[in-house]
């Protein structure tokens, strides 16, 4: 083959291959190779100088919008996003629900992905109220659970599990104060991301982090 013919072949090869390479770079990105950090305090395992025990969400047991008892065991081995809300919230909750719905649309076909929304007003948000709320926000029952239970238990898991605000506050609109954050939890129950649930950009970042966690075994872990 002449030099001219070889040059044409190289040019044709590049034209055909470059779009594929560009697509791969665009849809994989640098972040896909960086594992999200692990949030919360950590301690050394008893008798070890290197093995670290990371903070995990403590055991919980609540009732969901279908009247079913659910607990931490239902989320073992699953990636999930948790938040706090109340059904009569007039401000941030509708925006947060819209963004949770985006997560549901994107990952609803993954059997190992869930959404978990805790009411911070269980006196009002009964199972029946939560059921109607779930329908209003177009939740898929097998993916997204809205839970209620004793107020002290909900506030305890918010503070000690997710390091989140959840409290009655007569000065706040709607009478309650709670975090706007989405908490990304990995399959071992560790917090792997904290994202502003009212921010479109943060929710996209959350989606990216979820994709990374699905490929966790290929990425190293980092401390936070």
Secondary structure, DSSP 4 states (H G I P E B T S, - for coil): --HHHHHHHHHHHHHHHHHHHHHHHHHHTGGGGSPPPBPS-EEEPTT-SS-EEEP-PPP-EEEETTS-EEEGGGGTT-EEEEEEE-TT--SHHHHHHHHHHHHHHHHTT-TTEEEEEEES-TTT--HHHHHHHHHHTT--TTTEEEEE--HHHHHHIIIIIS---EEE-TTSGGGEEE--EEEEE-TTS-EEEEEETT-HHHHHHHHHHHHHHHTGGGS---B-
